[in-house]
Amino acid sequence: MTTDIDPTTTASIGAEPTWDESRAVAEASRQADWERPSFAKALYLGDFQWDLVHPVPETEPEAAERGEAFLTRLREAVAGMDGGLIEAEDRIPDEYIRTLADIGAFGMKIPAEYGGLGLPLTYYGRALMLIGSVHPSIGALLSAHQSIGVPEPVKMFGSEAQKKEYLPRCAAGAVTAFLLTEPDVGSDPARLTTTARLAVDGQSYILDGSKLWTTNGVIAELVVIMAKVLPHEAAGSAPENRENTVPAGKGGITAFVVEMDSPGITVENRNSFMGLKGLENGVTRFDGVRVPAANRVGREGQGLKIALTTLNTGRLSIPALCAGGGKWSLKIAREWSAARVQWGRPIGEHEAVATKVAFIAATTFALEAVFEVSAALADAGMKDVRIEAALAKLWSSEMAYTVSDELLQIRGGRGYETAASLRARGERAVPAEQLVRDLRINRIFEGSTEIMRLLIAREAVDAHLAAAGDLARADATLAEKAKAARDASGFYAKWLPKLLAGEGNDPRAYREFGTLAKHLRYVERASRRLARHTFAGMGRWQAALEHRQAFLGRIVDIGAELFAMAASCAWSEHLRADGADGADTARDLAEAFCEQSRRRVEALFDALWDNTDDADRRLARGVLAGEFTWLEEGVLDPSEGTGPWIAPRAEGPSTTADRHRTVK
């Protein structure tokens, strides 16, 4: 440990944060303003603003030309790559990374002025679909590098000097990573224990702590790390250091760019997972690591806001990869269901399999639509896509996994068998079971499904919380609640009548969209219905609503399905207007998806008030209290003892000298 720490910064991080303290940290980092319209936010308030997603914004011709040219180069570059090799060796070959760097794949989102390709999100996502079809770990490598790694926060929040220093290196192939999660800290940043202490001279910070699940961290040259800066006095104020003076500050979670060959950094383990073989993910420890103050991104205390803002559009890489998984699933399902004959007919002609094929086809169309519409909105820059990106990540990760599971079921025993085993006995090496394993992580990556529901729910009920004011505060006095009730009455007096009737009640509405008109009318009606149920929940539970996570989760899931329906209709009409491949049948897919989605929506509406939530909470409390441990008897616990199942994997390098994958 270094000893030149300013003594004023040696205060401890503090005791375990309470619920209110953790919530306060999250709220302080939340972007509360809405300067641009949001289709999804309006949807949760019962306002179906169809014109915000239709027509789908077009990509600028010059950007589209560059994007198409890159996709052509990329397809040629990855054509010879062997995903089976990555799966077998649990490693992406260096030559694959060099090839991708040579064509600019590490700089897809980096502006051209800093050495990148400057592609729009639409083409970035299409590139990830293509790359992910070789092996998802390559997609994860590139998306972790560009969506949440050093390029994105530096591009959005970095100084001009930082952009000139780091972005060209990133574009050239210097692998980067994003470090937030810690061994005891998942989605609660208030519990962050990695610290950054300001040195006496004010020229650097000293990092101490460890980070877990650092995707790309095992081979990264640069990382962006979130650390808790401790409160400190001003430092570095000598005349010769005036330009680098760090003013006194309260500290807080702060973002830093760190060179991974800095003394004091060790990679203690390369983690292994059920899927994504080849993923360079590990545990990274920082022991007295000196980071120049110039490497701080943004202000002290701004780190969590930087992380959350980066994730807003960064999350769209997951829907892109999910859409790619859906496309591959559809291809295999179609080919196998037509070729495999049982009881005198191809299995796809048997209704039990046909319904699965129809689900895969319709859902794959919606997966592509959700990504394409969300990315187009983000590229256009005229809409706020915070909720859209979160919904796209949540819905796509859940539905793509279901699609892959249905594909495995269609393939039967061959779906459960590995591609290597199929190949060894002379059959087509279809990695269906690998797809299930690889897609499963997307329900956890960049915000688990449960956390995404809470994040989206917070935005969905924001207008109610703002209107309710002290009504939503558990500790408000009766007088404060009475005043808040009077203030809220004005908002609800204007808002509630709008939820009673709308275009969805007019059978002539949206007639220009043919067979999709009835589904658009349904989305409009369901949006108002959803808002009424949200209001009912607010009235019933008030401040306790935020603890009704099952209720809020269903509210969010209904909105997600409605968003997917709207995106599918908008994407269908976009394809028809462009005369693209499949334009004549796009409406068929959109209509099939909407029919399936409506049934899921109705089931969710029913479950809002008719459910086992209270009984489940009571049962869970009993389980946690140990009342049912007798039910666990009769099995062995393989996580205990010394069996070969817990033999440690060979450790990765403990220094950084031999692990960088920088392609010059």
MIFIDREN-223309 format. One record per residue (C-alpha): x, y, z; chain. Coordinates in steps of 0.05 Angstrom, whole numbers, plus 5000, padded with zeros to 4 digits. Example, Ala and Ser with C-alpha at 12.3 -4.5 7.8 and 13.67 -1.06 7.14 Angstrom:
<<5246,4910,5156>,"A"> <<5273,4979,5143>,"A"> 
//
This chain:
<<5000,5000,5000>,"A"> <<5023,5071,4986>,"A"> <<5035,5117,5044>,"A"> <<5029,5186,5013>,"A"> <<4954,5190,5024>,"A"> <<4925,5256,5049>,"A"> <<4905,5241,5121>,"A"> <<4839,5278,5111>,"A"> <<4816,5223,5063>,"A"> <<4826,5165,5110>,"A"> <<4754,5161,5135>,"A"> <<4723,5093,5129>,"A"> <<4673,5077,5076>,"A"> <<4620,5070,5128>,"A"> <<4572,5019,5156>,"A"> <<4527,4974,5114>,"A"> <<4478,5022,5079>,"A"> <<4404,5020,5096>,"A"> <<4348,5011,5045>,"A"> <<4337,5087,5046>,"A"> <<4411,5102,5036>,"A"> <<4417,5053,4978>,"A"> <<4354,5081,4947>,"A"> <<4381,5152,4955>,"A"> <<4445,5135,4918>,"A"> <<4405,5105,4860>,"A"> <<4357,5164,4858>,"A"> <<4413,5214,4858>,"A"> <<4444,5180,4797>,"A"> <<4379,5174,4760>,"A"> <<4367,5221,4702>,"A"> <<4302,5254,4723>,"A"> <<4290,5303,4667>,"A"> <<4253,5287,4602>,"A"> <<4273,5338,4551>,"A"> <<4253,5295,4491>,"A"> <<4190,5254,4479>,"A"> <<4190,5180,4497>,"A"> <<4142,5131,4465>,"A"> <<4149,5080,4521>,"A"> <<4141,5130,4578>,"A"> <<4077,5156,4545>,"A"> <<4054,5084,4535>,"A"> <<4056,5071,4610>,"A"> <<4016,5135,4622>,"A"> <<3960,5111,4576>,"A"> <<3981,5154,4517>,"A"> <<3994,5113,4453>,"A"> <<4036,5161,4412>,"A"> <<4041,5119,4348>,"A"> <<4073,5176,4309>,"A"> <<4135,5170,4354>,"A"> <<4152,5102,4324>,"A"> <<4118,5104,4256>,"A"> <<4147,5116,4207>,"A"> <<4212,5085,4232>,"A"> <<4267,5137,4224>,"A"> <<4311,5125,4163>,"A"> <<4387,5120,4168>,"A"> <<4423,5176,4133>,"A"> <<4443,5153,4063>,"A"> <<4517,5165,4074>,"A"> <<4517,5128,4140>,"A"> <<4477,5071,4109>,"A"> <<4528,5066,4052>,"A"> <<4586,5062,4102>,"A"> <<4547,5011,4143>,"A"> <<4532,4966,4085>,"A"> <<4604,4969,4061>,"A"> <<4628,4949,4130>,"A"> <<4579,4891,4135>,"A"> <<4606,4865,4069>,"A"> <<4677,4868,4095>,"A"> <<4656,4836,4160>,"A"> <<4620,4778,4127>,"A"> <<4682,4763,4086>,"A"> <<4727,4768,4147>,"A"> <<4687,4722,4192>,"A"> <<4668,4671,4139>,"A"> <<4729,4629,4156>,"A"> <<4723,4633,4231>,"A"> <<4706,4569,4268>,"A"> <<4658,4577,4327>,"A"> <<4669,4504,4344>,"A"> <<4743,4518,4356>,"A"> <<4726,4573,4405>,"A"> <<4677,4526,4440>,"A"> <<4728,4470,4445>,"A"> <<4788,4513,4467>,"A"> <<4749,4563,4510>,"A"> <<4788,4618,4477>,"A"> <<4780,4666,4418>,"A"> <<4843,4657,4375>,"A"> <<4889,4717,4370>,"A"> <<4885,4716,4294>,"A"> <<4809,4725,4297>,"A"> <<4819,4787,4340>,"A"> <<4872,4814,4293>,"A"> <<4826,4803,4234>,"A"> <<4770,4841,4268>,"A"> <<4816,4897,4288>,"A"> <<4843,4903,4217>,"A"> <<4774,4917,4188>,"A"> <<4757,4967,4244>,"A"> <<4709,4924,4285>,"A"> <<4736,4951,4350>,"A"> <<4718,5021,4329>,"A"> <<4649,5012,4300>,"A"> <<4617,5063,4347>,"A"> <<4678,5109,4354>,"A"> <<4673,5173,4312>,"A"> <<4715,5176,4249>,"A"> <<4753,5237,4275>,"A"> <<4782,5192,4329>,"A"> <<4800,5134,4283>,"A"> <<4735,5096,4286>,"A"> <<4682,5078,4235>,"A"> <<4628,5121,4265>,"A"> <<4572,5072,4249>,"A"> <<4501,5085,4273>,"A"> <<4473,5038,4325>,"A"> <<4430,5004,4272>,"A"> <<4491,4979,4235>,"A"> <<4531,4966,4298>,"A"> <<4475,4919,4320>,"A"> <<4470,4885,4252>,"A"> <<4545,4873,4255>,"A"> <<4538,4841,4324>,"A"> <<4483,4795,4297>,"A"> <<4531,4771,4243>,"A"> <<4591,4764,4290>,"A"> <<4549,4730,4343>,"A"> <<4528,4677,4292>,"A"> <<4601,4655,4289>,"A"> <<4604,4650,4364>,"A"> <<4569,4693,4417>,"A"> <<4633,4704,4455>,"A"> <<4660,4746,4398>,"A"> <<4598,4788,4401>,"A"> <<4607,4795,4476>,"A"> <<4680,4814,4467>,"A"> <<4663,4871,4419>,"A"> <<4600,4894,4454>,"A"> <<4632,4896,4523>,"A"> <<4689,4936,4492>,"A"> <<4645,4986,4455>,"A"> <<4577,4988,4489>,"A"> <<4601,4995,4561>,"A"> <<4677,4994,4558>,"A"> <<4723,5054,4554>,"A"> <<4700,5081,4486>,"A"> <<4628,5097,4505>,"A"> <<4637,5135,4572>,"A"> <<4698,5172,4544>,"A"> <<4660,5191,4481>,"A"> <<4600,5215,4522>,"A"> <<4633,5246,4583>,"A"> <<4708,5250,4571>,"A"> <<4748,5313,4559>,"A"> <<4776,5327,4490>,"A"> <<4845,5307,4515>,"A"> <<4817,5240,4539>,"A"> <<4782,5228,4473>,"A"> <<4846,5241,4434>,"A"> <<4886,5197,4481>,"A"> <<4842,5136,4486>,"A"> <<4792,5131,4429>,"A"> <<4844,5120,4373>,"A"> <<4876,5064,4415>,"A"> <<4808,5032,4426>,"A"> <<4791,5036,4352>,"A"> <<4857,5004,4334>,"A"> <<4844,4942,4376>,"A"> <<4863,4957,4448>,"A"> <<4813,4914,4485>,"A"> <<4775,4950,4541>,"A"> <<4727,4931,4597>,"A"> <<4678,4962,4646>,"A"> <<4688,4947,4720>,"A"> <<4631,4960,4768>,"A"> <<4609,4894,4801>,"A"> <<4646,4870,4863>,"A"> <<4645,4803,4900>,"A"> <<4593,4829,4950>,"A"> <<4562,4883,4907>,"A"> <<4514,4869,4850>,"A"> <<4459,4919,4834>,"A"> <<4466,4961,4898>,"A"> <<4521,5013,4884>,"A"> <<4514,5043,4953>,"A"> <<4553,4982,4979>,"A"> <<4613,4994,4933>,"A"> <<4678,4981,4971>,"A"> <<4731,4996,4919>,"A"> <<4760,5063,4940>,"A"> <<4799,5119,4906>,"A"> <<4838,5163,4955>,"A"> <<4866,5229,4931>,"A"> <<4941,5235,4939>,"A"> <<4971,5295,4975>,"A"> <<4997,5326,4911>,"A"> <<4929,5322,4879>,"A"> <<4960,5292,4817>,"A"> <<4933,5222,4826>,"A"> <<4885,5177,4862>,"A"> <<4902,5111,4896>,"A"> <<4856,5053,4879>,"A"> <<4844,4995,4927>,"A"> <<4793,4939,4920>,"A"> <<4771,4883,4875>,"A"> <<4722,4874,4817>,"A"> <<4685,4811,4797>,"A"> <<4659,4787,4729>,"A"> <<4702,4836,4690>,"A"> <<4684,4817,4619>,"A"> <<4747,4829,4577>,"A"> <<4784,4847,4640>,"A"> <<4830,4787,4635>,"A"> <<4860,4812,4569>,"A"> <<4843,4886,4571>,"A"> <<4894,4941,4560>,"A"> <<4847,4996,4586>,"A"> <<4788,4993,4634>,"A"> <<4738,5043,4661>,"A"> <<4728,5029,4735>,"A"> <<4677,5055,4785>,"A"> <<4707,5070,4853>,"A"> <<4683,5108,4914>,"A"> <<4725,5171,4924>,"A"> <<4731,5188,4998>,"A"> <<4717,5259,5021>,"A"> <<4779,5303,5018>,"A"> <<4807,5373,5023>,"A"> <<4833,5409,4962>,"A"> <<4899,5382,4938>,"A"> <<4952,5399,4886>,"A"> <<4944,5473,4896>,"A"> <<5018,5492,4892>,"A"> <<5030,5545,4837>,"A"> <<5066,5495,4792>,"A"> <<5006,5447,4797>,"A"> <<4950,5498,4792>,"A"> <<4922,5470,4728>,"A"> <<4913,5403,4761>,"A"> <<4884,5428,4827>,"A"> <<4829,5382,4853>,"A"> <<4780,5422,4895>,"A"> <<4754,5398,4961>,"A"> <<4699,5349,4951>,"A"> <<4650,5301,4983>,"A"> <<4674,5246,4938>,"A"> <<4626,5193,4916>,"A"> <<4625,5140,4862>,"A"> <<4671,5163,4807>,"A"> <<4694,5137,4739>,"A"> <<4768,5128,4721>,"A"> <<4804,5103,4660>,"A"> <<4860,5056,4683>,"A"> <<4919,5027,4645>,"A"> <<4919,4953,4661>,"A"> <<4995,4948,4662>,"A"> <<4996,4995,4722>,"A"> <<5034,4968,4783>,"A"> <<4988,4937,4835>,"A"> <<4938,4905,4787>,"A"> <<4930,4830,4787>,"A"> <<4881,4784,4753>,"A"> <<4868,4730,4804>,"A"> <<4823,4684,4764>,"A"> <<4794,4673,4695>,"A"> <<4722,4653,4708>,"A"> <<4688,4596,4672>,"A"> <<4613,4595,4657>,"A"> <<4558,4549,4632>,"A"> <<4559,4586,4565>,"A"> <<4599,4638,4527>,"A"> <<4661,4595,4523>,"A"> <<4720,4639,4504>,"A"> <<4695,4697,4546>,"A"> <<4754,4732,4579>,"A"> <<4721,4746,4646>,"A"> <<4755,4747,4713>,"A"> <<4769,4775,4781>,"A"> <<4814,4837,4782>,"A"> <<4847,4865,4844>,"A"> <<4874,4935,4855>,"A"> <<4925,4944,4910>,"A"> <<4951,5015,4916>,"A"> <<4944,5029,4842>,"A"> <<4962,5100,4824>,"A"> <<4916,5132,4772>,"A"> <<4930,5202,4746>,"A"> <<4877,5253,4764>,"A"> <<4873,5268,4690>,"A"> <<4844,5199,4680>,"A"> <<4782,5215,4720>,"A"> <<4721,5216,4673>,"A"> <<4673,5271,4692>,"A"> <<4667,5299,4762>,"A"> <<4676,5264,4828>,"A"> <<4610,5231,4848>,"A"> <<4586,5228,4776>,"A"> <<4608,5157,4763>,"A"> <<4542,5121,4773>,"A"> <<4506,5171,4729>,"A"> <<4559,5159,4676>,"A"> <<4550,5084,4682>,"A"> <<4474,5088,4678>,"A"> <<4475,5136,4619>,"A"> <<4525,5093,4582>,"A"> <<4480,5033,4592>,"A"> <<4419,5069,4563>,"A"> <<4439,5056,4491>,"A"> <<4494,5006,4508>,"A"> <<4440,4956,4527>,"A"> <<4417,4953,4454>,"A"> <<4475,4906,4438>,"A"> <<4438,4851,4475>,"A"> <<4373,4857,4434>,"A"> <<4416,4855,4371>,"A"> <<4451,4790,4393>,"A"> <<4383,4762,4415>,"A"> <<4354,4777,4346>,"A"> <<4413,4741,4315>,"A"> <<4399,4680,4360>,"A"> <<4326,4681,4338>,"A"> <<4345,4683,4264>,"A"> <<4391,4623,4272>,"A"> <<4338,4586,4312>,"A"> <<4286,4598,4258>,"A"> <<4333,4572,4204>,"A"> <<4348,4508,4241>,"A"> <<4276,4497,4262>,"A"> <<4251,4506,4191>,"A"> <<4303,4460,4161>,"A"> <<4296,4405,4213>,"A"> <<4220,4407,4216>,"A"> <<4215,4400,4141>,"A"> <<4267,4344,4135>,"A"> <<4252,4301,4196>,"A"> <<4196,4252,4182>,"A"> <<4155,4217,4235>,"A"> <<4090,4178,4226>,"A"> <<4091,4190,4151>,"A"> <<4097,4266,4153>,"A"> <<4150,4319,4166>,"A"> <<4147,4337,4240>,"A"> <<4132,4409,4222>,"A"> <<4064,4386,4196>,"A"> <<4045,4358,4264>,"A"> <<4009,4411,4303>,"A"> <<4050,4401,4367>,"A"> <<4113,4422,4329>,"A"> <<4078,4470,4282>,"A"> <<4058,4515,4340>,"A"> <<4130,4518,4362>,"A"> <<4154,4536,4292>,"A"> <<4101,4590,4288>,"A"> <<4123,4618,4355>,"A"> <<4196,4619,4335>,"A"> <<4180,4654,4268>,"A"> <<4134,4707,4298>,"A"> <<4179,4721,4357>,"A"> <<4241,4726,4314>,"A"> <<4206,4778,4272>,"A"> <<4189,4817,4335>,"A"> <<4260,4810,4363>,"A"> <<4287,4842,4300>,"A"> <<4233,4895,4301>,"A"> <<4246,4914,4374>,"A"> <<4320,4922,4360>,"A"> <<4313,4958,4294>,"A"> <<4261,5007,4318>,"A"> <<4297,5022,4384>,"A"> <<4364,5032,4348>,"A"> <<4332,5076,4295>,"A"> <<4300,5120,4348>,"A"> <<4367,5125,4384>,"A"> <<4404,5141,4319>,"A"> <<4354,5196,4301>,"A"> <<4368,5230,4367>,"A"> <<4299,5262,4370>,"A"> <<4270,5216,4423>,"A"> <<4290,5196,4493>,"A"> <<4301,5120,4489>,"A"> <<4319,5105,4561>,"A"> <<4257,5063,4573>,"A"> <<4256,5035,4502>,"A"> <<4327,5009,4509>,"A"> <<4312,4979,4577>,"A"> <<4249,4946,4551>,"A"> <<4285,4920,4490>,"A"> <<4339,4888,4533>,"A"> <<4288,4859,4582>,"A"> <<4239,4832,4532>,"A"> <<4289,4807,4481>,"A"> <<4332,4770,4531>,"A"> <<4271,4733,4559>,"A"> <<4239,4717,4492>,"A"> <<4303,4696,4456>,"A"> <<4318,4646,4511>,"A"> <<4248,4617,4504>,"A"> <<4259,4613,4428>,"A"> <<4324,4574,4438>,"A"> <<4291,4527,4487>,"A"> <<4235,4512,4437>,"A"> <<4287,4499,4383>,"A"> <<4322,4449,4429>,"A"> <<4255,4415,4441>,"A"> <<4241,4410,4366>,"A"> <<4309,4379,4355>,"A"> <<4296,4329,4411>,"A"> <<4355,4286,4431>,"A"> <<4397,4319,4377>,"A"> <<4381,4386,4409>,"A"> <<4408,4362,4476>,"A"> <<4470,4331,4444>,"A"> <<4531,4375,4433>,"A"> <<4553,4395,4363>,"A"> <<4620,4360,4374>,"A"> <<4585,4295,4391>,"A"> <<4539,4301,4331>,"A"> <<4598,4314,4286>,"A"> <<4637,4255,4315>,"A"> <<4582,4206,4294>,"A"> <<4573,4236,4225>,"A"> <<4513,4281,4234>,"A"> <<4506,4356,4221>,"A"> <<4538,4393,4278>,"A"> <<4481,4437,4301>,"A"> <<4498,4471,4368>,"A"> <<4426,4478,4394>,"A"> <<4445,4463,4466>,"A"> <<4501,4514,4461>,"A"> <<4452,4568,4440>,"A"> <<4410,4555,4502>,"A"> <<4472,4561,4546>,"A"> <<4497,4623,4510>,"A"> <<4432,4661,4509>,"A"> <<4417,4648,4582>,"A"> <<4467,4701,4606>,"A"> <<4429,4757,4571>,"A"> <<4376,4753,4625>,"A"> <<4431,4773,4674>,"A"> <<4480,4815,4633>,"A"> <<4477,4891,4641>,"A"> <<4420,4888,4691>,"A"> <<4383,4825,4709>,"A"> <<4310,4816,4689>,"A"> <<4289,4831,4760>,"A"> <<4331,4894,4764>,"A"> <<4307,4917,4695>,"A"> <<4235,4910,4718>,"A"> <<4249,4954,4779>,"A"> <<4286,5005,4737>,"A"> <<4231,5010,4685>,"A"> <<4176,5009,4739>,"A"> <<4209,5069,4773>,"A"> <<4202,5108,4708>,"A"> <<4132,5082,4695>,"A"> <<4106,5107,4762>,"A"> <<4147,5171,4762>,"A"> <<4089,5216,4742>,"A"> <<4047,5186,4798>,"A"> <<4102,5197,4849>,"A"> <<4112,5269,4826>,"A"> <<4037,5282,4829>,"A"> <<4027,5248,4895>,"A"> <<4086,5283,4928>,"A"> <<4082,5271,5003>,"A"> <<4027,5220,4993>,"A"> <<4081,5173,4970>,"A"> <<4125,5186,5030>,"A"> <<4118,5134,5085>,"A"> <<4141,5184,5138>,"A"> <<4097,5242,5116>,"A"> <<4052,5274,5169>,"A"> <<3977,5276,5163>,"A"> <<3980,5350,5147>,"A"> <<4032,5338,5092>,"A"> <<3990,5282,5063>,"A"> <<3928,5326,5064>,"A"> <<3963,5381,5026>,"A"> <<3993,5331,4977>,"A"> <<3924,5302,4965>,"A"> <<3897,5371,4946>,"A"> <<3956,5383,4899>,"A"> <<3949,5315,4866>,"A"> <<3875,5324,4854>,"A"> <<3889,5374,4799>,"A"> <<3935,5326,4761>,"A"> <<3888,5267,4766>,"A"> <<3827,5309,4749>,"A"> <<3858,5323,4681>,"A"> <<3892,5256,4671>,"A"> <<3841,5204,4691>,"A"> <<3786,5224,4642>,"A"> <<3835,5214,4584>,"A"> <<3840,5141,4603>,"A"> <<3767,5126,4591>,"A"> <<3764,5130,4515>,"A"> <<3811,5138,4456>,"A"> <<3825,5118,4384>,"A"> <<3826,5045,4403>,"A"> <<3751,5048,4413>,"A"> <<3740,5072,4342>,"A"> <<3734,5013,4293>,"A"> <<3756,5060,4237>,"A"> <<3822,5079,4269>,"A"> <<3887,5057,4236>,"A"> <<3849,5027,4176>,"A"> <<3907,5045,4130>,"A"> <<3948,4990,4163>,"A"> <<3902,4934,4139>,"A"> <<3901,4872,4182>,"A"> <<3946,4905,4234>,"A"> <<3894,4959,4249>,"A"> <<3859,4917,4302>,"A"> <<3924,4905,4338>,"A"> <<3942,4978,4339>,"A"> <<3874,4993,4367>,"A"> <<3886,4939,4420>,"A"> <<3953,4970,4440>,"A"> <<3919,5038,4448>,"A"> <<3864,5009,4491>,"A"> <<3912,4966,4531>,"A"> <<3957,5026,4544>,"A"> <<3900,5064,4577>,"A"> <<3880,5002,4615>,"A"> <<3951,4993,4640>,"A"> <<3953,5064,4665>,"A"> <<3887,5054,4702>,"A"> <<3915,4992,4737>,"A"> <<3979,5029,4755>,"A"> <<3937,5085,4786>,"A"> <<3896,5033,4824>,"A"> <<3960,5003,4851>,"A"> <<3985,5071,4872>,"A"> <<3919,5085,4907>,"A"> <<3920,5018,4943>,"A"> <<3991,5016,4967>,"A"> <<4017,5088,4960>,"A"> <<4089,5090,4987>,"A"> <<4090,5015,4995>,"A"> <<4080,5006,4920>,"A"> <<4155,5003,4908>,"A"> <<4158,4941,4951>,"A"> <<4103,4906,4910>,"A"> <<4155,4882,4861>,"A"> <<4113,4825,4832>,"A"> <<4056,4874,4816>,"A"> <<4104,4924,4785>,"A"> <<4139,4868,4746>,"A"> <<4073,4850,4713>,"A"> <<4060,4924,4697>,"A"> <<4128,4928,4664>,"A"> <<4118,4862,4626>,"A"> <<4052,4886,4598>,"A"> <<4085,4949,4573>,"A"> <<4141,4909,4543>,"A"> <<4093,4866,4503>,"A"> <<4055,4928,4480>,"A"> <<4121,4960,4458>,"A"> <<4140,4897,4420>,"A"> <<4072,4896,4386>,"A"> <<4079,4969,4365>,"A"> <<4150,4958,4341>,"A"> <<4129,4897,4301>,"A"> <<4074,4936,4266>,"A"> <<4120,4995,4253>,"A"> <<4176,4950,4226>,"A"> <<4127,4913,4181>,"A"> <<4104,4978,4150>,"A"> <<4176,5002,4143>,"A"> <<4195,4939,4104>,"A"> <<4133,4947,4060>,"A"> <<4149,5020,4045>,"A"> <<4222,5003,4028>,"A"> <<4203,4944,3985>,"A"> <<4254,4903,4024>,"A"> <<4260,4827,4022>,"A"> <<4199,4798,4055>,"A"> <<4158,4861,4047>,"A"> <<4099,4821,4021>,"A"> <<4097,4775,4081>,"A"> <<4119,4822,4136>,"A"> <<4048,4837,4157>,"A"> <<4034,4762,4164>,"A"> <<4091,4756,4214>,"A"> <<4071,4820,4251>,"A"> <<3999,4797,4256>,"A"> <<4018,4728,4281>,"A"> <<4063,4759,4334>,"A"> <<4009,4807,4357>,"A"> <<3959,4751,4364>,"A"> <<4007,4712,4407>,"A"> <<4028,4773,4447>,"A"> <<3957,4794,4463>,"A"> <<3945,4729,4498>,"A"> <<4006,4739,4542>,"A"> <<3982,4810,4557>,"A"> <<3913,4786,4579>,"A"> <<3944,4734,4624>,"A"> <<3987,4788,4656>,"A"> <<3928,4834,4667>,"A"> <<3890,4777,4701>,"A"> <<3949,4763,4746>,"A"> <<3955,4836,4770>,"A"> <<3900,4824,4822>,"A"> <<3889,4749,4820>,"A"> <<3954,4718,4843>,"A"> <<3990,4682,4899>,"A"> <<4038,4740,4916>,"A"> <<4019,4746,4990>,"A"> <<4021,4671,5001>,"A"> <<4087,4667,4965>,"A"> <<4118,4720,5009>,"A"> <<4095,4683,5072>,"A"> <<4123,4618,5045>,"A"> <<4189,4650,5027>,"A"> <<4197,4679,5096>,"A"> <<4186,4610,5125>,"A"> <<4237,4580,5079>,"A"> <<4289,4632,5098>,"A"> <<4273,4621,5171>,"A"> <<4291,4548,5163>,"A"> <<4221,4520,5174>,"A"> <<4226,4471,5116>,"A"> <<4297,4446,5119>,"A"> <<4269,4376,5127>,"A"> <<4249,4380,5054>,"A"> <<4323,4385,5035>,"A"> <<4341,4318,5066>,"A"> <<4358,4259,5022>,"A"> <<4410,4290,4976>,"A"> <<4483,4307,4978>,"A"> <<4511,4377,4967>,"A"> <<4566,4374,4914>,"A"> <<4590,4444,4934>,"A"> <<4615,4415,4999>,"A"> <<4673,4367,5008>,"A"> <<4734,4354,4964>,"A"> <<4706,4319,4903>,"A"> <<4734,4331,4833>,"A"> <<4674,4375,4816>,"A"> <<4706,4432,4855>,"A"> <<4777,4424,4830>,"A"> <<4802,4494,4815>,"A"> <<4814,4514,4743>,"A"> <<4885,4531,4723>,"A"> <<4895,4604,4742>,"A"> <<4905,4658,4691>,"A"> <<4965,4704,4692>,"A"> <<4974,4745,4755>,"A"> <<5006,4802,4718>,"A"> <<4984,4840,4656>,"A"> <<5046,4834,4613>,"A"> <<5027,4771,4576>,"A"> <<4952,4779,4569>,"A"> <<4938,4844,4530>,"A"> <<4904,4833,4463>,"A"> <<4925,4898,4432>,"A"> <<4928,4895,4357>,"A"> <<4975,4947,4328>,"A"> 
//
